[in-house]
Amino acid sequence: MGGRSMTTLLEFPCDFPLKIMGASDPGFAQAIADVVLRHAPDFDVATMEMRPSKAGNYLSLTCTVRAVSQAQLDALYLELTSHPMVKVVL
């Protein structure tokens, strides 16, 4: 990389999908929706995609937000990754 800083290749605003995985818990989807809505108030919860794991122990949520800035995405990612119910955010 030669010491060059990474710059975002995103142009804002843009639709940005986030994949959030956690334990299959009845409150997981609502908890994630609440976090996403804090950072992207125009997020339509009805568009959230939910996929359980084969054994049903985990749930994968895909939330596509209308991102307006890198700072917004960074703050959202930080809150999601620090949430106690979240295992992984991609």
Secondary structure by P-SEA (a helix, b strand, c coil): cccccccccccccbbbbbbbbcccccaaaaaaaaaaaaaccccccccbbbbbcccccbbbbbbbcccccaaaaaaaaaaaaacccccccc
